Amino acid sequence: MNPLLARLQPYPFERLKKLFASVSPNPALRPISLGIGEPRHATPELIKAAWSADLSGLASYPATAGEPRLRQACAHWLQRRYGLALNPLTQVLPVNGSREALFALTQTVVDPTQHADSGGPIVVCPNPFYQIYEGAALLAGATPWFAPSDPTRNFAVDWDSVPAAVWQRTQLLFVCSPGNPTGAVMPMAEWEKLFALSDRYGFVIASDECYSEIYFRDEAPLGGLEAAVKLGRADFKNLIALTSLSKRSNVPGMRSGFVAGDTAIIAQFLLYRTYHGSAMNIVVQNASIAAWNDEAHVVDNRAQYRAKFAHVTPVLASVMNVRLPDAGFYLWAQVPQKMFGGSDVDFARELLAQYNVTVLPGSYLARESAGHNPGQGRIRMALVAETAECLEAAERIVQFIQKTS
């Protein structure tokens, strides 16, 4: 067996299952889960119609590069959303969701033979983070290095805490904006800092932007490719942006997204994927074209989240440290110190036992760095269900906090 598999950490939901194994949830209350970030709004009819309209493509092998009309639809979306003009045949590539792409891109980029005399290559990740970053790095033969987020700066990642010796061995940097789980959006100054570091040390930046279309301010979140163009980097050197339809269009089961950016990296990524067997089903491509070409359902989806967060956030803010994020569909809340000494794990376990509400301990989404786990003492709540259900969960959490403290 591949010995690198032994380096993988248990996935957060495996740890959650183990945590809850001995818990008997309150049977008097219906279960409500805020634990998993799986969109639960209705899938738009136009996408379902496009899916079922033509099944003839199932009789043929799809091309790894995807149909030109899908790549064109993705490029047109980038033009409408960010004002970008990308070549759909050389700078855009369809992928089977952002998770698959994040993992595969890492295998494409990382050269495990480099820096052998100093400990091998490094992949830098935000902390807390999406665990695929870590697993992809480990299975590529690299070592993940975790840069902590700073709650006093709207959870901006403290890139200055990364030593020069780490940057020198870094081959790939993962950024997530809007962030999971914090919802923080990277401003232009942060992009400028990272581009300068990439130029100096030669690493690739993978910008995970799958939450970009769920936001609460009037201004849409800045994207990595958009920032590059505004800073005079229209060649997108060492930059790849990844996005997905899952959250934007409520189709997580479709596994559809795309990557865009540096032409040279896209070409090598396509080569890798040709051998990896990652071609997108033609039926999925047809439905994806319909999704990328329509914005009305995205506006409606965003309005639903805005209304939901407007109802739920003030309720929770009355008893705990939590605020409206920049974007995304998570609340990243601090456990009151007077409850279980601020333990996020104990809070999650007792909340399930007493009020039958599931939340995810923040420490499960982070790693200890410099003697501290930046997710410790926080919980992530995914407000993906309908407003009434999320509001009921929030009210139970308020009762739980008031009763316990």
C-alpha positions as CSV (number, residue, x, y, z in Angstrom):
1,M,0.0,0.0,0.0
2,N,1.0,3.6,-0.5
3,P,2.8,4.5,2.8
4,L,1.7,8.1,2.5
5,L,-1.9,7.0,3.3
6,A,-0.8,6.4,6.9
7,R,-0.1,10.2,7.2
8,L,-3.7,11.1,6.6
9,Q,-5.8,12.6,9.4
10,P,-9.3,11.4,10.2
11,Y,-11.9,13.5,8.3
12,P,-13.8,16.0,10.6
13,F,-17.1,14.1,10.2
14,E,-15.4,10.8,11.2
15,R,-14.2,12.5,14.3
16,L,-17.7,13.9,14.9
17,K,-19.2,10.5,14.5
18,K,-16.8,9.1,17.1
19,L,-17.5,12.0,19.4
20,F,-21.3,11.4,19.3
21,A,-21.0,7.6,19.5
22,S,-21.9,7.5,23.2
23,V,-24.4,10.4,23.0
24,S,-28.2,9.8,23.2
25,P,-29.8,12.9,21.6
26,N,-32.9,14.3,23.4
27,P,-35.8,12.2,21.8
28,A,-38.3,14.9,22.6
29,L,-36.9,17.2,20.0
30,R,-36.5,16.5,16.2
31,P,-32.9,16.4,15.1
32,I,-31.5,19.5,13.4
33,S,-28.1,19.4,11.8
34,L,-25.9,22.5,11.3
35,G,-22.9,20.3,11.0
36,I,-22.4,19.6,7.3
37,G,-22.0,22.3,4.6
38,E,-24.2,20.6,2.1
39,P,-26.6,23.1,0.3
40,R,-30.2,22.2,0.8
41,H,-32.0,24.9,-1.2
42,A,-34.0,23.6,-4.1
43,T,-32.1,22.8,-7.3
44,P,-33.3,25.3,-10.0
45,E,-35.7,23.8,-12.6
46,L,-33.7,25.1,-15.5
47,I,-30.7,22.9,-14.5
48,K,-32.9,19.8,-14.1
49,A,-34.5,20.5,-17.4
50,A,-31.1,20.8,-19.1
51,W,-30.0,17.6,-17.4
52,S,-32.9,15.5,-18.8
53,A,-33.3,17.2,-22.2
54,D,-30.6,15.2,-24.1
55,L,-29.2,11.9,-22.9
56,S,-27.6,10.9,-26.2
57,G,-24.1,11.9,-25.0
58,L,-24.1,8.9,-22.6
59,A,-23.3,6.7,-25.6
60,S,-19.9,8.4,-26.0
61,Y,-16.7,8.9,-24.0
62,P,-16.5,12.5,-22.9
63,A,-13.3,14.5,-23.6
64,T,-11.2,15.3,-20.6
65,A,-11.0,18.9,-21.7
66,G,-14.8,19.2,-21.8
67,E,-17.0,20.4,-24.6
68,P,-15.8,23.8,-26.1
69,R,-19.3,25.2,-25.4
70,L,-19.0,24.4,-21.7
71,R,-15.6,26.1,-21.5
72,Q,-17.0,29.1,-23.3
73,A,-19.9,29.3,-20.8
74,C,-17.4,29.3,-18.0
75,A,-15.3,32.0,-19.7
76,H,-18.5,34.1,-20.3
77,W,-19.3,33.8,-16.6
78,L,-15.9,35.0,-15.7
79,Q,-16.4,38.0,-18.0
80,R,-19.8,38.9,-16.5
81,R,-18.8,38.3,-12.9
82,Y,-15.2,39.7,-12.8
83,G,-14.8,41.6,-16.1
84,L,-12.1,39.1,-17.3
85,A,-11.3,38.0,-20.8
86,L,-9.9,34.5,-20.7
87,N,-9.2,32.1,-23.6
88,P,-11.7,29.2,-22.9
89,L,-9.5,26.7,-24.7
90,T,-6.2,27.4,-22.9
91,Q,-7.1,29.1,-19.6
92,V,-10.3,27.3,-18.5
93,L,-10.8,23.6,-17.7
94,P,-14.0,21.9,-16.4
95,V,-13.6,19.7,-13.3
96,N,-15.7,17.4,-11.3
97,G,-16.2,19.7,-8.4
98,S,-13.7,21.7,-6.5
99,R,-12.7,18.9,-4.1
100,E,-11.5,16.7,-7.0
101,A,-9.7,19.6,-8.6
102,L,-8.0,20.7,-5.4
103,F,-6.6,17.3,-4.9
104,A,-5.6,16.6,-8.5
105,L,-4.0,20.1,-8.9
106,T,-1.7,19.4,-5.9
107,Q,-0.5,16.1,-7.5
108,T,0.2,18.1,-10.7
109,V,2.1,20.9,-9.0
110,V,4.1,19.3,-6.3
111,D,7.5,17.8,-7.1
112,P,8.4,15.6,-4.2
113,T,12.1,15.3,-5.2
114,Q,12.7,19.0,-4.6
115,H,14.3,20.3,-1.3
116,A,15.3,16.8,-0.3
117,D,18.3,18.1,1.6
118,S,16.1,20.5,3.7
119,G,13.0,18.4,4.5
120,G,11.2,18.2,1.2
121,P,8.5,20.4,-0.4
122,I,5.9,22.4,1.6
123,V,2.3,23.2,0.9
124,V,1.1,26.2,2.9
125,C,-2.6,26.2,4.1
126,P,-4.7,28.6,6.0
127,N,-5.6,27.5,9.5
128,P,-8.5,26.6,10.0
129,F,-8.9,25.1,6.6
130,Y,-10.7,22.6,4.3
131,Q,-9.1,19.3,5.0
132,I,-8.6,18.3,1.4
133,Y,-5.7,20.8,1.4
134,E,-3.8,18.8,4.0
135,G,-4.6,15.4,2.5
136,A,-3.7,16.5,-1.0
137,A,-0.4,17.8,0.2
138,L,0.5,14.6,2.2
139,L,-0.4,12.3,-0.7
140,A,1.7,14.4,-3.1
141,G,4.7,13.8,-0.8
142,A,4.7,17.4,0.7
143,T,4.5,18.6,4.2
144,P,1.6,21.0,5.0
145,W,2.4,24.2,6.9
146,F,-0.5,26.0,8.6
147,A,-0.8,29.8,8.8
148,P,-3.3,30.8,11.5
149,S,-6.2,33.2,11.0
150,D,-6.4,36.2,13.3
151,P,-9.9,36.9,14.8
152,T,-8.9,40.5,15.6
153,R,-8.4,41.1,11.8
154,N,-11.7,39.6,10.6
155,F,-10.0,36.2,10.5
156,A,-7.4,37.3,7.9
157,V,-4.6,34.7,7.7
158,D,-1.4,35.8,9.3
159,W,0.9,35.2,6.3
160,D,3.6,37.2,8.1
161,S,3.9,34.4,10.6
162,V,5.3,32.1,7.8
163,P,9.1,32.0,8.1
164,A,11.2,32.7,5.0
165,A,12.7,29.2,5.4
166,V,9.2,27.8,4.9
167,W,8.5,30.0,1.9
168,Q,11.7,28.8,0.3
169,R,10.5,25.2,0.3
170,T,6.9,26.1,-0.6
171,Q,5.6,24.8,-3.9
172,L,1.9,25.4,-3.5
173,L,-0.2,27.9,-1.4
174,F,-3.9,27.3,-0.8
175,V,-6.1,30.3,-0.1
176,C,-9.8,30.2,0.4
177,S,-11.8,33.4,-0.1
178,P,-14.5,33.6,1.0
179,G,-13.1,31.4,3.7
180,N,-14.3,28.1,5.1
181,P,-15.2,28.3,8.0
182,T,-14.7,32.0,8.8
183,G,-16.4,33.6,5.7
184,A,-13.6,36.2,5.5
185,V,-12.9,37.7,2.1
186,M,-9.3,38.6,1.1
187,P,-8.8,42.3,0.2
188,M,-6.5,43.6,-2.5
189,A,-3.7,44.3,-0.2
190,E,-3.5,40.6,0.9
191,W,-3.5,39.5,-2.7
192,E,-0.7,41.9,-3.5
193,K,1.3,40.5,-0.6
194,L,0.8,36.9,-1.8
195,F,1.7,37.7,-5.4
196,A,4.9,39.3,-4.3
197,L,5.7,36.2,-2.2
198,S,4.9,33.9,-5.2
199,D,7.2,36.0,-7.5
200,R,10.0,35.8,-4.9
201,Y,9.8,32.1,-4.1
202,G,8.2,30.7,-7.2
203,F,5.2,28.8,-5.7
204,V,1.8,28.3,-7.2
205,I,-1.3,29.9,-5.6
206,A,-4.5,27.8,-5.7
207,S,-7.5,30.1,-4.9
208,D,-10.5,28.2,-3.7
209,E,-13.5,30.4,-4.4
210,C,-16.4,28.0,-4.2
211,Y,-18.4,30.3,-1.8
212,S,-17.9,33.4,-3.9
213,E,-21.6,33.9,-4.9
214,I,-23.1,33.8,-1.4
215,Y,-22.3,37.2,0.2
216,F,-24.0,39.7,2.4
217,R,-22.5,43.1,1.4
218,D,-23.5,45.1,-1.6
219,E,-20.0,44.5,-3.2
220,A,-19.3,41.0,-4.5
221,P,-16.1,39.3,-3.1
222,L,-12.9,40.0,-4.9
223,G,-11.6,37.0,-6.9
224,G,-8.0,36.0,-7.3
225,L,-8.0,36.3,-11.1
226,E,-9.7,39.7,-10.8
227,A,-7.1,40.9,-8.3
228,A,-4.3,39.7,-10.6
229,V,-5.6,41.7,-13.5
230,K,-6.1,44.8,-11.4
231,L,-2.5,44.5,-10.3
232,G,-1.2,44.2,-13.9
233,R,-0.8,40.4,-13.8
234,A,-3.0,39.5,-16.8
235,D,-0.9,36.4,-17.6
236,F,-2.0,34.9,-14.2
237,K,1.5,33.6,-13.6
238,N,1.4,30.8,-11.0
239,L,-2.2,31.4,-10.2
240,I,-5.1,29.0,-10.5
241,A,-8.7,29.9,-9.3
242,L,-11.1,27.1,-8.6
243,T,-14.9,27.4,-8.4
244,S,-17.9,25.2,-8.3
245,L,-21.7,25.1,-9.0
246,S,-22.4,23.2,-5.7
247,K,-23.1,26.3,-3.5
248,R,-23.8,28.8,-6.3
249,S,-26.5,26.7,-7.9
250,N,-27.5,24.1,-5.2
251,V,-26.3,21.1,-7.1
252,P,-23.6,19.4,-4.9
253,G,-24.6,16.0,-6.3
254,M,-23.7,17.2,-9.9
255,R,-20.0,17.5,-9.0
256,S,-19.3,20.3,-11.4
257,G,-16.9,23.3,-11.5
258,F,-14.0,24.6,-13.3
259,V,-10.4,25.9,-12.9
260,A,-8.9,28.9,-14.7
261,G,-5.7,30.8,-14.8
262,D,-2.1,30.3,-15.8
263,T,-2.0,28.7,-19.3
264,A,1.1,26.6,-18.6
265,I,-0.4,25.1,-15.4
266,I,-3.7,24.4,-17.1
267,A,-1.9,22.5,-19.9
268,Q,-0.1,20.3,-17.4
269,F,-3.2,19.9,-15.3
270,L,-5.1,18.7,-18.4
271,L,-2.3,16.2,-19.1
272,Y,-2.6,14.8,-15.5
273,R,-6.4,14.6,-15.7
274,T,-6.2,12.7,-19.0
275,Y,-4.5,9.9,-17.2
276,H,-6.4,10.4,-14.0
277,G,-9.7,9.6,-15.8
278,S,-11.5,12.8,-14.8
279,A,-13.7,13.6,-17.8
280,M,-17.0,15.2,-17.0
281,N,-20.2,13.3,-18.0
282,I,-21.8,15.0,-21.1
283,V,-25.2,15.2,-19.3
284,V,-23.5,17.0,-16.4
285,Q,-21.8,19.3,-18.9
286,N,-25.2,20.2,-20.5
287,A,-26.7,21.0,-17.1
288,S,-23.6,23.0,-16.2
289,I,-23.8,25.2,-19.3
290,A,-27.4,26.1,-18.3
291,A,-26.3,26.9,-14.8
292,W,-23.3,29.1,-15.7
293,N,-25.4,31.0,-18.3
294,D,-28.1,32.0,-15.8
295,E,-27.8,34.5,-12.9
296,A,-31.4,34.8,-11.9
297,H,-31.4,31.7,-9.8
298,V,-28.1,32.8,-8.2
299,V,-29.6,36.1,-7.2
300,D,-32.6,34.3,-5.7
301,N,-30.3,31.9,-3.8
302,R,-28.3,34.7,-2.4
303,A,-31.4,36.5,-1.3
304,Q,-32.6,33.4,0.6
305,Y,-29.3,33.2,2.5
306,R,-29.3,36.9,3.3
307,A,-32.8,36.7,4.8
308,K,-31.9,33.6,6.7
309,F,-28.7,35.1,8.2
310,A,-30.6,38.3,9.0
311,H,-33.0,36.2,11.1
312,V,-30.6,33.8,12.8
313,T,-27.4,35.8,13.5
314,P,-29.0,38.3,15.9
315,V,-30.6,35.5,17.9
316,L,-27.3,33.8,18.4
317,A,-25.4,37.0,18.9
318,S,-27.5,37.7,22.0
319,V,-25.7,34.9,23.9
320,M,-22.4,34.3,22.2
321,N,-19.6,36.0,20.2
322,V,-20.7,35.6,16.6
323,R,-21.3,38.0,13.7
324,L,-22.4,38.1,10.1
325,P,-19.6,36.9,7.9
326,D,-18.4,38.6,4.7
327,A,-19.7,35.7,2.7
328,G,-20.4,31.9,2.7
329,F,-23.1,30.0,4.6
330,Y,-21.3,29.4,7.9
331,L,-21.4,31.1,11.3
332,W,-18.1,30.8,13.1
333,A,-19.0,31.3,16.7
334,Q,-17.0,31.4,19.9
335,V,-18.1,29.1,22.7
336,P,-18.8,31.1,26.0
337,Q,-15.9,30.7,28.3
338,K,-18.2,30.0,31.2
339,M,-19.5,26.8,29.4
340,F,-17.2,23.8,29.7
341,G,-14.2,26.1,30.0
342,G,-14.9,27.2,26.4
343,S,-14.4,23.7,25.0
344,D,-15.9,23.4,21.5
345,V,-15.9,19.6,21.7
346,D,-17.9,19.5,25.0
347,F,-20.2,22.2,23.7
348,A,-21.0,20.2,20.6
349,R,-21.5,16.9,22.5
350,E,-23.8,18.4,25.2
351,L,-25.8,20.4,22.7
352,L,-26.6,17.2,20.8
353,A,-27.5,15.4,24.0
354,Q,-29.7,18.1,25.5
355,Y,-31.2,19.8,22.4
356,N,-30.6,17.4,19.5
357,V,-28.7,20.1,17.4
358,T,-25.5,19.1,15.6
359,V,-22.7,21.6,15.2
360,L,-19.1,21.0,14.2
361,P,-16.3,21.7,16.8
362,G,-13.9,24.3,15.3
363,S,-10.8,22.4,16.5
364,Y,-11.7,19.7,14.1
365,L,-11.2,22.1,11.2
366,A,-7.7,23.3,12.3
367,R,-4.3,22.0,13.4
368,E,-2.1,23.0,16.3
369,S,0.4,25.5,15.2
370,A,2.9,27.4,17.4
371,G,1.3,25.6,20.4
372,H,-2.3,26.7,19.6
373,N,-5.2,25.3,17.6
374,P,-7.0,28.4,16.1
375,G,-10.3,26.6,15.8
376,Q,-10.3,25.7,19.5
377,G,-13.2,27.2,21.4
378,R,-15.3,27.9,18.3
379,I,-18.0,26.0,16.5
380,R,-19.0,26.0,12.8
381,M,-22.7,26.2,12.0
382,A,-23.8,25.6,8.5
383,L,-27.1,27.5,7.8
384,V,-28.0,25.4,4.8
385,A,-31.6,24.4,5.8
386,E,-34.6,26.5,5.4
387,T,-34.9,29.6,7.6
388,A,-37.5,28.1,10.0
389,E,-35.3,25.1,10.8
390,C,-32.2,27.2,11.2
391,L,-34.0,29.6,13.5
392,E,-35.4,26.8,15.6
393,A,-31.8,25.5,16.0
394,A,-30.6,28.9,17.0
395,E,-33.4,29.3,19.6
396,R,-32.4,25.9,21.1
397,I,-28.8,27.0,21.2
398,V,-29.9,30.1,23.1
399,Q,-31.8,28.0,25.6
400,F,-28.8,25.6,26.0
401,I,-26.4,28.5,26.7
402,Q,-28.8,30.2,29.1
403,K,-29.6,27.0,30.9
404,T,-26.0,25.8,31.2
405,S,-24.4,29.1,32.1
